[in-house]
Amino acid sequence: MTIATERPPAPRAEAHRAFTGRRVLVAALALIAAQLVVRGVVAARGYFYWDDLILVARAGEHPLLSADFLLYDHDGHLMPGAFLVAGILTKIAPLHWTLPAISLVVLQALASLAVLRVLRVILGGRPTLLIPLALYLFSPLTLPSFAWWANGLNQLPLQAGLALVTAEAILLYRTGRLRHAVTGAGTLVLALAFYEKSVVIPFVAFVVVALLAHTAGDRRPIRSTVRACASLWVGAAVILAGWAAVYFSHVASPLRTDRLDDAAALLHHGTSLGLLPALFGGPWSWDRWPPSPPWATPPVVLVVGAWLLIAAVVVGNHLRRRRIGWVWPAVAAYALASQLAMVLTRGGEGTAVEIAQTLRYVADTSVIVALALAIIDQAPRRATHPAFRPILSVRTRPAITAVVAAAFLAGSLWSTYTFEQRWRDNPTVDYVHNATAALAAHQDVPLLSQPVSIWVLLPVAAPYNQSSAVFGPLRERPAFADSTPSLTMLDDDGHLIPAEVSWIRALTEGLAPGCGTRVTGDAVAVAPGIDGAIALSQPVIPWVWTAQLNYLSNRDGTIEVSMPGGAPVTVPVRSGLGTAYVRLTGGGAAVDISAVTPDLNLCFGGGPFGSVVPAQSPDAGSRAGAGNDTTDDDARPHP
């Protein structure tokens, strides 16, 4: 029995194919270079935003290779690889944007080259490879997730992982070489280290291989895919099982089902106003309410046009290619699953539907669409219907392709420009620059930690919205402490300004003659009826408070100050009249003070108890509800 073999191509045809392949590769690399220039400009003009500052804060708080740092539950994300990269760059140059911007461009280059590789594995050197590649490179669909450093550390490794593991699976199917299974499994591990959504990678690779087998005429594509790539699927299953054990032991379930009635609105905004317009070069315009990220606001004509265009693409593909019936349903299923994950993890009361228009939850769909176009392009052709032959002739096709590509690139570049304009509207830029300079110029006096501007981080980011967390990694700064002899604060612009304590409550003056409240190394003399504490004018709820302690001390020493339910704060005092501003956690009706230095003898007068506010502000001057009619001078202890 003889086995029929395909006649080898003529040398001239082979040489022409190789020459064409080299030209296509050069063109593809030129497109990637152009993309990196555009994205590099976006990165250079960007800056830290929201979660970026949390990554910086945690890098300053924990050792680089500690489990507390790498395996932290970051709002439902397990991302040790992202934390490691952020930690290294923060250790090198804290709160300097240059290195994060470079890291985004490097990761984008890796993702773009990975997409090029998988397209070459599927299509070889065909010129049509440039179409799905250009769509991935320039579609604004991936732009918001690229510009935001924390999100880019998640999304770009995922996109690279989708492309690389899929390429290895295809090559394993074709050649049976075990090294492709090993490389694919290793790539999966790396992708999982950056983003938990990378669990989808093996399933995407499986579907792509099965679809390619189906278009090649395999009557049992699923069975052949399972058998031919069994080593990769088994390895991936072991990796996913191990990853799941780590994930669920360190991360609380992020799933939310309390407001599923908003699912339809989120899906509509994510698809009609986000995904589809971005695939065709939209959305052209963006909106933003700082400190939220920009979201797509496409005009109605683009929304309607995007639906018509996607319908035309799907119908046109089926008219020209055979055995592709499952390709677009697979793409739709992936996009739907991505948005359902958004609904289940980010939906709920208080969630604005515009979150679906930020595109970061569907950015990886760009890789899926590129893979789909490549699968369709290599599928068997149908006989062209006579009605379409004039439009799809060899002469007219290049011109039509050029016009469509030019329109897509023009829309994409305009969308990139308008996004960049919105993205630059970032209050964090001036705030961090001003604060960094101010802290470096005032390193001699300890600074009480306080929440940063709400235009930079909202209170929901606590405790990483504290100035001690955000600016903790800086080398040139004052010490952040729980007490200070001179009260200053960072205003909403990041400037260091004089501050005072608002009179939300008052520290009442004790009854020791000529002293007020006496504290010695042995005991605490207090107001009648409050045993062992200095009374407040009225009780307070558990919170973070600031007390202004006006004292007269016989010598230098230390005291301990605390409130019920909070940890004690060690406060240094100096001989003579002085003031200590103390940050306390707790609640109740009194403040405990005890001397640590044995022979210390102090007298305390009354004083304000509340929050830190700018000096001479209306809030600071108001004493409504304080229950104390004394002035600041009257509050001083008397010898």
C-alpha positions as CSV (number, residue, x, y, z in Angstrom):
1,M,0.0,0.0,0.0
2,T,1.4,3.4,-1.0
3,I,0.7,6.6,0.8
4,A,-0.1,9.5,-1.6
5,T,2.1,12.5,-0.9
6,E,1.4,16.1,-2.0
7,R,3.6,17.3,-4.8
8,P,6.1,19.8,-3.4
9,P,5.7,23.4,-4.6
10,A,7.8,24.6,-7.5
11,P,10.9,26.4,-6.4
12,R,9.7,29.7,-7.9
13,A,6.4,29.5,-6.1
14,E,8.1,28.6,-2.8
15,A,10.5,31.6,-3.2
16,H,7.6,33.9,-3.9
17,R,5.7,32.7,-0.9
18,A,8.8,33.2,1.3
19,F,9.3,36.7,-0.1
20,T,5.7,37.6,0.6
21,G,5.9,36.1,4.1
22,R,9.0,38.3,4.8
23,R,7.2,41.4,3.5
24,V,4.2,40.6,5.6
25,L,6.4,40.1,8.7
26,V,8.1,43.5,8.1
27,A,4.8,45.2,7.7
28,A,3.4,43.5,10.9
29,L,6.5,44.6,12.9
30,A,6.1,48.1,11.5
31,L,2.4,48.2,12.7
32,I,3.5,47.0,16.1
33,A,6.2,49.8,16.2
34,A,3.6,52.4,15.3
35,Q,1.2,51.1,18.0
36,L,4.0,51.3,20.6
37,V,4.7,54.9,19.6
38,V,1.1,55.8,20.0
39,R,0.7,53.9,23.3
40,G,4.0,55.3,24.5
41,V,2.7,58.8,24.1
42,V,-0.4,57.9,26.0
43,A,1.7,56.2,28.8
44,A,4.1,59.2,29.0
45,R,1.2,61.6,29.4
46,G,-0.5,59.5,32.0
47,Y,0.0,59.1,35.7
48,F,-0.8,57.1,38.8
49,Y,-4.5,56.6,39.3
50,W,-6.5,55.0,42.2
51,D,-5.4,51.4,42.5
52,D,-1.9,52.4,41.4
53,L,-1.5,54.3,44.7
54,I,-2.7,51.2,46.6
55,L,0.0,49.1,44.9
56,V,2.6,51.8,45.8
57,A,1.4,52.0,49.4
58,R,1.5,48.2,49.9
59,A,5.0,48.1,48.4
60,G,6.1,50.6,51.0
61,E,4.4,48.7,53.8
62,H,5.5,45.1,53.3
63,P,8.7,43.3,52.3
64,L,8.9,42.6,48.6
65,L,8.8,38.8,48.7
66,S,6.4,38.4,51.7
67,A,3.1,36.5,51.4
68,D,1.3,39.4,52.9
69,F,2.4,41.5,50.0
70,L,2.2,39.1,47.1
71,L,-0.9,37.1,48.1
72,Y,-3.0,40.1,49.2
73,D,-6.7,40.0,48.4
74,H,-6.9,43.1,46.2
75,D,-10.6,43.7,45.8
76,G,-11.1,40.0,44.8
77,H,-7.9,39.9,42.7
78,L,-5.1,37.5,43.3
79,M,-2.1,39.0,41.4
80,P,1.3,38.2,42.9
81,G,3.1,38.9,39.6
82,A,1.5,42.4,39.3
83,F,2.4,43.1,42.9
84,L,5.9,42.0,42.4
85,V,6.4,44.2,39.3
86,A,4.8,47.2,41.1
87,G,6.9,46.5,44.2
88,I,10.2,46.4,42.4
89,L,9.5,49.6,40.5
90,T,8.3,51.3,43.7
91,K,11.5,50.3,45.6
92,I,13.6,51.7,42.8
93,A,11.8,55.0,42.3
94,P,8.7,55.5,44.5
95,L,6.0,57.7,43.0
96,H,8.0,58.4,39.9
97,W,5.8,57.7,36.8
98,T,8.7,57.0,34.3
99,L,9.2,53.3,35.3
100,P,5.5,52.4,35.4
101,A,5.0,54.0,32.0
102,I,7.9,52.0,30.6
103,S,6.6,48.8,32.1
104,L,3.2,49.4,30.3
105,V,4.9,49.8,26.9
106,V,7.1,46.7,27.5
107,L,4.1,44.6,28.5
108,Q,2.2,46.0,25.5
109,A,5.1,45.0,23.2
110,L,5.1,41.5,24.6
111,A,1.3,41.2,24.1
112,S,1.4,42.6,20.6
113,L,4.3,40.2,19.6
114,A,2.3,37.3,21.1
115,V,-0.7,38.1,19.0
116,L,1.5,38.4,15.9
117,R,2.9,34.9,16.7
118,V,-0.4,33.2,17.0
119,L,-1.7,34.8,13.9
120,R,1.4,33.6,12.0
121,V,0.9,30.1,13.4
122,I,-2.7,30.1,12.0
123,L,-2.2,32.0,8.8
124,G,1.4,31.7,8.0
125,G,2.7,34.6,5.8
126,R,-0.6,35.6,4.3
127,P,-1.1,39.4,3.8
128,T,-4.5,39.1,5.3
129,L,-2.8,38.5,8.7
130,L,-2.4,42.2,8.9
131,I,-6.2,42.8,9.2
132,P,-6.8,41.0,12.6
133,L,-3.4,42.3,13.8
134,A,-4.2,45.9,13.0
135,L,-7.6,45.5,14.7
136,Y,-5.9,44.2,17.9
137,L,-3.1,46.8,17.8
138,F,-5.2,50.0,17.2
139,S,-8.7,49.2,18.5
140,P,-9.5,51.5,21.4
141,L,-11.0,48.5,23.1
142,T,-7.6,47.8,24.9
143,L,-6.8,51.5,25.5
144,P,-8.3,52.2,29.0
145,S,-6.8,49.0,30.4
146,F,-3.4,49.9,29.0
147,A,-3.3,53.4,30.3
148,W,-4.2,52.5,33.9
149,W,-1.1,50.9,35.4
150,A,-2.8,48.6,37.9
151,N,-5.2,47.3,35.2
152,G,-2.5,47.0,32.6
153,L,-0.5,44.8,35.0
154,N,-3.6,42.5,34.9
155,Q,-4.8,42.8,31.3
156,L,-1.6,42.8,29.2
157,P,-0.2,39.5,30.6
158,L,-3.7,38.0,30.1
159,Q,-3.7,39.1,26.5
160,A,-0.2,37.8,25.9
161,G,-1.1,34.5,27.7
162,L,-4.2,34.0,25.5
163,A,-2.2,34.4,22.3
164,L,0.9,32.4,23.5
165,V,-0.9,29.4,25.0
166,T,-3.2,29.2,22.0
167,A,-0.2,29.2,19.6
168,E,1.4,26.4,21.6
169,A,-1.8,24.4,21.6
170,I,-2.1,24.7,17.8
171,L,1.5,23.6,17.3
172,L,1.1,20.7,19.8
173,Y,-1.9,19.6,17.7
174,R,0.0,19.8,14.5
175,T,3.4,18.3,15.6
176,G,2.7,16.3,18.8
177,R,6.0,17.7,20.3
178,L,5.9,17.8,24.1
179,R,7.8,21.0,24.4
180,H,4.7,22.9,23.2
181,A,2.8,21.5,26.1
182,V,5.5,22.5,28.6
183,T,5.8,26.0,27.1
184,G,2.0,26.4,27.2
185,A,1.8,25.3,30.8
186,G,4.6,27.6,31.9
187,T,2.9,30.5,30.1
188,L,-0.3,29.8,31.9
189,V,1.4,29.9,35.2
190,L,2.9,33.3,34.4
191,A,-0.5,34.7,33.2
192,L,-2.3,33.4,36.3
193,A,0.3,35.2,38.5
194,F,-0.9,38.5,37.1
195,Y,-4.7,38.1,36.7
196,E,-7.2,35.4,37.9
197,K,-9.2,35.8,34.7
198,S,-6.3,33.9,33.0
199,V,-8.2,30.7,34.1
200,V,-10.0,31.1,30.7
201,I,-6.8,30.7,28.7
202,P,-6.9,26.8,28.4
203,F,-10.5,26.9,27.4
204,V,-9.9,29.5,24.7
205,A,-7.0,27.5,23.4
206,F,-9.1,24.4,23.3
207,V,-11.9,26.1,21.4
208,V,-9.5,27.6,18.9
209,V,-7.8,24.3,18.1
210,A,-11.2,22.6,17.8
211,L,-12.5,25.3,15.4
212,L,-9.3,25.0,13.3
213,A,-9.7,21.2,13.2
214,H,-13.4,21.6,12.1
215,T,-12.5,24.1,9.3
216,A,-9.9,21.6,8.1
217,G,-12.5,19.0,7.7
218,D,-12.1,16.9,10.9
219,R,-15.5,15.3,11.5
220,R,-14.7,14.9,15.2
221,P,-12.8,18.0,16.1
222,I,-13.4,17.9,19.8
223,R,-12.3,14.3,20.2
224,S,-9.1,14.9,18.1
225,T,-8.4,18.1,20.1
226,V,-8.7,16.3,23.4
227,R,-6.4,13.5,22.2
228,A,-3.7,15.5,20.3
229,C,-3.3,18.1,23.1
230,A,-3.9,15.8,26.1
231,S,-0.6,16.6,27.7
232,L,-1.4,20.4,27.7
233,W,-4.9,19.9,29.0
234,V,-3.8,17.6,31.8
235,G,-1.0,20.1,32.8
236,A,-3.5,23.0,32.7
237,A,-5.9,21.1,34.9
238,V,-3.3,20.5,37.5
239,I,-2.2,24.1,37.4
240,L,-5.7,25.4,37.7
241,A,-6.5,23.1,40.6
242,G,-3.4,24.3,42.5
243,W,-4.1,27.9,41.6
244,A,-7.7,27.5,42.9
245,A,-6.5,26.1,46.2
246,V,-4.3,29.2,46.7
247,Y,-7.0,31.6,45.4
248,F,-9.8,30.4,47.7
249,S,-7.5,30.3,50.7
250,H,-6.5,33.9,50.3
251,V,-9.3,35.7,48.6
252,A,-12.9,36.2,49.8
253,S,-15.5,35.5,47.2
254,P,-16.0,38.7,45.1
255,L,-19.4,37.4,43.8
256,R,-22.4,39.7,44.4
257,T,-26.0,38.7,43.6
258,D,-27.8,41.4,45.4
259,R,-28.6,43.6,42.4
260,L,-28.9,41.2,39.4
261,D,-31.8,43.3,38.2
262,D,-29.2,45.8,36.9
263,A,-27.6,43.1,34.7
264,A,-29.6,44.0,31.6
265,A,-28.6,47.6,31.8
266,L,-24.9,46.8,32.4
267,L,-24.9,44.4,29.5
268,H,-26.5,46.9,27.2
269,H,-24.0,49.6,28.2
270,G,-21.1,47.2,27.9
271,T,-22.1,45.9,24.5
272,S,-23.9,48.7,22.6
273,L,-22.0,51.6,24.1
274,G,-18.7,50.0,24.8
275,L,-17.5,46.8,23.0
276,L,-19.0,47.1,19.5
277,P,-18.2,50.8,18.9
278,A,-14.7,50.2,20.1
279,L,-14.2,47.3,17.7
280,F,-14.8,49.6,14.8
281,G,-12.6,52.5,15.9
282,G,-15.0,54.1,18.4
283,P,-16.2,55.5,20.7
284,W,-14.8,58.8,19.4
285,S,-15.7,60.6,22.6
286,W,-15.3,59.9,26.3
287,D,-16.7,61.3,29.5
288,R,-15.4,61.4,33.1
289,W,-16.3,62.4,36.6
290,P,-13.0,62.5,38.5
291,P,-11.9,60.5,40.4
292,S,-13.7,57.9,38.1
293,P,-11.9,56.6,35.0
294,P,-13.1,57.7,31.5
295,W,-16.0,55.8,29.9
296,A,-17.0,55.6,26.3
297,T,-19.8,57.9,25.1
298,P,-20.3,57.0,21.4
299,P,-22.8,59.0,19.3
300,V,-26.0,57.2,18.3
301,V,-24.9,57.0,14.7
302,L,-21.8,55.0,15.7
303,V,-23.9,52.7,17.9
304,V,-26.3,51.9,15.2
305,G,-23.5,51.6,12.6
306,A,-21.6,49.2,14.8
307,W,-24.5,46.8,15.1
308,L,-25.1,47.0,11.3
309,L,-21.4,46.5,10.6
310,I,-21.1,43.5,12.9
311,A,-24.1,41.9,11.2
312,A,-22.6,42.6,7.8
313,V,-19.3,41.0,8.8
314,V,-21.0,37.9,10.2
315,V,-23.2,37.5,7.1
316,G,-20.4,38.3,4.7
317,N,-18.1,35.7,6.4
318,H,-20.7,33.0,6.1
319,L,-21.3,33.9,2.4
320,R,-17.6,33.5,1.6
321,R,-16.3,30.8,4.0
322,R,-17.5,27.3,4.9
323,R,-17.4,25.5,8.3
324,I,-17.3,28.7,10.4
325,G,-20.8,28.4,11.9
326,W,-19.4,28.2,15.5
327,V,-16.8,31.0,15.3
328,W,-18.9,34.1,15.9
329,P,-21.1,32.4,18.5
330,A,-17.9,31.4,20.4
331,V,-16.8,35.1,20.3
332,A,-20.2,36.2,21.5
333,A,-20.1,33.7,24.4
334,Y,-16.7,34.9,25.5
335,A,-17.8,38.6,25.4
336,L,-21.0,37.7,27.3
337,A,-19.1,35.7,29.9
338,S,-16.7,38.6,30.5
339,Q,-19.6,41.0,31.1
340,L,-21.5,38.6,33.3
341,A,-18.3,38.3,35.4
342,M,-18.4,42.1,35.7
343,V,-22.0,42.0,36.7
344,L,-21.4,39.3,39.4
345,T,-18.3,41.0,40.8
346,R,-18.9,44.7,40.4
347,G,-22.6,45.0,40.2
348,G,-24.7,46.0,43.1
349,E,-26.3,49.0,44.8
350,G,-24.4,52.2,44.1
351,T,-22.7,50.8,40.9
352,A,-23.1,53.2,38.0
353,V,-23.9,51.5,34.7
354,E,-21.1,53.6,33.1
355,I,-18.7,51.1,34.6
356,A,-19.5,48.8,31.7
357,Q,-18.4,51.5,29.3
358,T,-14.9,51.8,30.7
359,L,-14.0,48.8,28.5
360,R,-11.5,47.3,30.9
361,Y,-13.7,44.3,31.6
362,V,-13.8,43.3,27.9
363,A,-10.4,44.5,26.7
364,D,-9.2,40.9,26.2
365,T,-12.1,40.3,23.7
366,S,-9.8,42.1,21.2
367,V,-7.6,39.0,21.2
368,I,-10.6,36.7,20.8
369,V,-11.9,38.7,17.8
370,A,-8.4,38.7,16.2
371,L,-8.3,34.9,16.6
372,A,-11.8,34.6,15.1
373,L,-10.9,36.6,12.0
374,A,-7.8,34.4,11.5
375,I,-9.8,31.2,11.8
376,I,-12.3,32.5,9.3
377,D,-9.6,33.6,6.9
378,Q,-8.0,30.1,6.7
379,A,-11.4,28.3,6.3
380,P,-12.4,26.9,3.0
381,R,-13.8,29.3,0.5
382,R,-17.3,29.2,-1.0
383,A,-18.0,30.0,-4.6
384,T,-18.6,33.7,-4.8
385,H,-22.1,34.7,-5.6
386,P,-22.3,36.5,-9.0
387,A,-23.9,39.6,-7.3
388,F,-20.7,40.1,-5.1
389,R,-18.1,39.3,-7.8
390,P,-17.7,42.9,-9.0
391,I,-17.2,44.1,-5.4
392,L,-14.8,41.3,-4.4
393,S,-12.8,41.1,-7.5
394,V,-9.0,41.1,-7.4
395,R,-8.9,44.7,-8.6
396,T,-11.4,46.2,-6.3
397,R,-10.6,44.3,-3.1
398,P,-7.3,46.1,-2.3
399,A,-9.0,49.5,-2.7
400,I,-11.9,48.6,-0.5
401,T,-9.6,47.2,2.1
402,A,-7.5,50.3,2.0
403,V,-10.5,52.6,2.5
404,V,-11.9,50.5,5.4
405,A,-8.5,50.3,7.0
406,A,-8.0,54.1,6.7
407,A,-11.5,54.7,8.2
408,F,-10.8,52.3,11.1
409,L,-7.3,53.8,11.8
410,A,-8.7,57.4,11.7
411,G,-11.5,56.6,14.1
412,S,-9.1,54.7,16.4
413,L,-6.5,57.4,16.5
414,W,-9.2,60.1,17.1
415,S,-10.6,57.9,19.9
416,T,-7.1,57.6,21.4
417,Y,-6.6,61.3,21.3
418,T,-9.9,62.1,22.9
419,F,-9.3,59.4,25.6
420,E,-5.9,60.8,26.3
421,Q,-7.4,64.3,26.8
422,R,-9.8,62.9,29.4
423,W,-7.2,60.7,31.0
424,R,-4.9,63.7,31.6
425,D,-7.6,65.4,33.6
426,N,-6.2,63.7,36.7
427,P,-6.1,65.6,40.0
428,T,-3.6,63.0,41.3
429,V,-0.8,64.5,39.1
430,D,-0.6,67.9,40.8
431,Y,-1.5,66.5,44.2
432,V,1.4,64.0,44.3
433,H,3.9,66.4,42.8
434,N,3.0,69.1,45.3
435,A,2.9,66.8,48.2
436,T,6.2,65.1,47.3
437,A,8.0,68.5,47.1
438,A,6.3,69.8,50.4
439,L,7.2,66.7,52.3
440,A,10.8,66.7,51.1
441,A,11.1,70.4,52.3
442,H,9.7,69.7,55.8
443,Q,11.3,66.6,57.1
444,D,12.1,67.9,60.7
445,V,8.6,67.6,62.3
446,P,6.5,64.4,62.5
447,L,3.3,64.5,60.4
448,L,0.0,63.0,61.5
449,S,-1.4,60.7,58.9
450,Q,-4.7,61.9,57.3
451,P,-6.9,60.9,54.4
452,V,-5.6,62.1,51.0
453,S,-7.8,64.3,48.9
454,I,-11.1,62.7,47.9
455,W,-10.2,63.7,44.3
456,V,-7.4,61.2,44.6
457,L,-8.7,58.3,46.7
458,L,-12.2,58.0,48.2
459,P,-12.6,56.7,51.7
460,V,-13.6,53.3,50.3
461,A,-9.9,52.7,49.7
462,A,-9.1,52.9,53.4
463,P,-6.6,52.3,55.0
464,Y,-4.7,53.0,51.8
465,N,-6.2,56.4,51.4
466,Q,-4.0,57.6,54.3
467,S,-1.1,60.0,53.5
468,S,1.2,57.7,55.5
469,A,0.3,54.8,53.2
470,V,0.5,56.7,49.9
471,F,3.7,58.6,50.7
472,G,5.2,56.1,53.0
473,P,7.6,54.7,50.3
474,L,9.2,58.1,49.8
475,R,12.8,58.5,51.0
476,E,12.7,62.2,51.5
477,R,9.8,63.0,53.9
478,P,9.0,63.6,57.5
479,A,8.2,60.7,59.8
480,F,4.5,59.8,59.9
481,A,3.6,59.5,63.6
482,D,0.5,59.4,65.8
483,S,1.6,62.6,67.6
484,T,3.4,65.8,66.7
485,P,4.2,69.1,68.4
486,S,3.3,71.1,65.3
487,L,0.1,70.4,63.4
488,T,0.1,70.7,59.6
489,M,-1.9,69.0,56.9
490,L,-1.9,68.4,53.1
491,D,-4.7,70.3,51.4
492,D,-6.6,69.1,48.3
493,D,-3.9,70.4,46.1
494,G,-1.1,68.6,48.0
495,H,0.3,71.7,49.7
496,L,1.5,71.4,53.3
497,I,-0.5,74.1,55.3
498,P,-0.9,75.0,59.0
499,A,-3.8,73.1,60.6
500,E,-5.7,72.9,63.9
501,V,-8.1,70.6,65.6
502,S,-11.8,71.3,65.2
503,W,-14.0,71.6,68.3
504,I,-16.2,68.6,67.7
505,R,-15.8,67.9,71.4
506,A,-13.8,69.4,74.1
507,L,-11.2,67.9,76.5
508,T,-12.6,69.3,79.8
509,E,-10.3,70.9,82.3
510,G,-9.8,69.0,85.6
511,L,-10.2,70.3,89.1
512,A,-6.7,70.2,90.4
513,P,-6.0,73.7,91.8
514,G,-3.7,75.7,89.6
515,C,-3.2,72.7,87.3
516,G,-6.4,71.4,85.7
517,T,-5.7,67.7,85.2
518,R,-2.6,66.4,87.0
519,V,-0.7,63.4,85.6
520,T,2.3,62.0,87.4
521,G,4.4,58.9,87.1
522,D,2.2,57.2,89.7
523,A,-1.4,58.1,88.9
524,V,-3.8,60.2,87.0
525,A,-5.9,62.9,88.7
526,V,-9.1,63.4,86.8
527,A,-12.4,65.2,86.7
528,P,-15.0,63.9,89.3
529,G,-17.0,60.9,88.1
530,I,-14.6,59.8,85.4
531,D,-12.2,57.3,86.9
532,G,-8.8,57.2,85.3
533,A,-9.4,59.4,82.3
534,I,-9.8,63.0,81.1
535,A,-13.4,63.6,80.3
536,L,-14.8,64.7,77.0
537,S,-17.6,67.2,76.9
538,Q,-19.8,64.6,75.2
539,P,-19.2,60.9,74.2
540,V,-18.0,60.1,70.7
541,I,-18.5,57.1,68.4
542,P,-15.5,54.8,67.6
543,W,-13.5,56.6,64.9
544,V,-10.1,58.2,64.2
545,W,-9.9,61.4,66.3
546,T,-7.3,64.0,67.0
547,A,-6.8,65.5,70.5
548,Q,-5.0,68.7,71.2
549,L,-3.2,68.2,74.5
550,N,-2.1,71.5,76.1
551,Y,0.3,70.7,79.0
552,L,2.9,72.0,81.4
553,S,5.7,69.5,82.1
554,N,8.4,69.5,84.8
555,R,10.8,67.7,82.4
556,D,11.2,66.0,79.1
557,G,9.6,62.5,79.0
558,T,6.9,60.4,77.5
559,I,3.3,59.7,78.2
560,E,0.7,57.2,76.8
561,V,-2.6,58.4,75.5
562,S,-5.5,56.1,74.5
563,M,-9.3,55.8,74.1
564,P,-11.5,52.8,74.9
565,G,-11.3,50.3,72.0
566,G,-8.0,51.8,70.5
567,A,-4.3,51.1,70.9
568,P,-2.3,53.4,73.1
569,V,-0.1,56.1,71.5
570,T,3.3,57.0,73.0
571,V,3.7,60.8,73.0
572,P,6.9,62.7,73.8
573,V,6.6,65.8,75.9
574,R,9.1,68.6,76.6
575,S,9.9,70.6,79.7
576,G,7.7,73.6,80.2
577,L,4.5,74.7,78.3
578,G,3.8,72.7,75.2
579,T,1.2,71.2,72.9
580,A,0.9,67.7,71.6
581,Y,-1.5,66.8,68.8
582,V,-2.4,63.1,69.1
583,R,-4.1,60.8,66.6
584,L,-6.4,58.4,68.5
585,T,-8.5,55.5,67.5
586,G,-11.5,54.6,69.6
587,G,-14.7,56.0,71.1
588,G,-16.3,56.7,74.4
589,A,-16.5,59.6,76.9
590,A,-12.9,60.0,78.0
591,V,-9.2,60.0,77.0
592,D,-6.8,58.0,79.1
593,I,-3.4,59.6,79.9
594,S,-0.6,58.0,81.9
595,A,3.0,58.9,82.4
596,V,5.7,56.5,81.1
597,T,8.6,58.4,82.6
598,P,8.5,57.7,86.4
599,D,9.3,61.1,87.7
600,L,7.2,63.0,85.2
601,N,4.8,65.6,86.5
602,L,2.3,67.3,84.1
603,C,-0.7,69.6,84.2
604,F,-3.2,69.4,81.4
605,G,-5.7,72.2,80.4
606,G,-8.7,71.9,78.3
607,G,-8.5,71.7,74.5
608,P,-10.3,70.8,71.3
609,F,-11.0,67.2,70.3
610,G,-12.1,66.4,66.7
611,S,-10.6,66.4,63.3
612,V,-7.7,68.1,61.6
613,V,-8.8,71.1,59.6
614,P,-7.0,74.0,57.9
615,A,-6.0,76.7,60.4
616,Q,-8.5,79.6,60.8
617,S,-11.1,77.7,58.8
618,P,-14.8,78.4,59.7
619,D,-15.0,74.7,60.9
620,A,-12.1,75.1,63.2
621,G,-13.5,78.3,64.7
622,S,-17.0,76.9,65.4
623,R,-17.5,75.4,68.8
624,A,-21.1,74.4,68.4
625,G,-21.7,71.3,70.5
626,A,-18.3,71.4,72.1
627,G,-19.8,72.2,75.6
628,N,-16.9,74.5,76.4
629,D,-16.9,78.3,76.4
630,T,-13.1,78.7,77.1
631,T,-10.7,80.3,74.7
632,D,-7.5,78.7,73.6
633,D,-5.5,80.8,76.1
634,D,-7.9,79.8,78.9
635,A,-7.4,76.2,77.9
636,R,-3.7,76.3,78.8
637,P,-2.7,74.7,82.2
638,H,-1.6,77.1,84.8
639,P,1.4,76.6,87.1
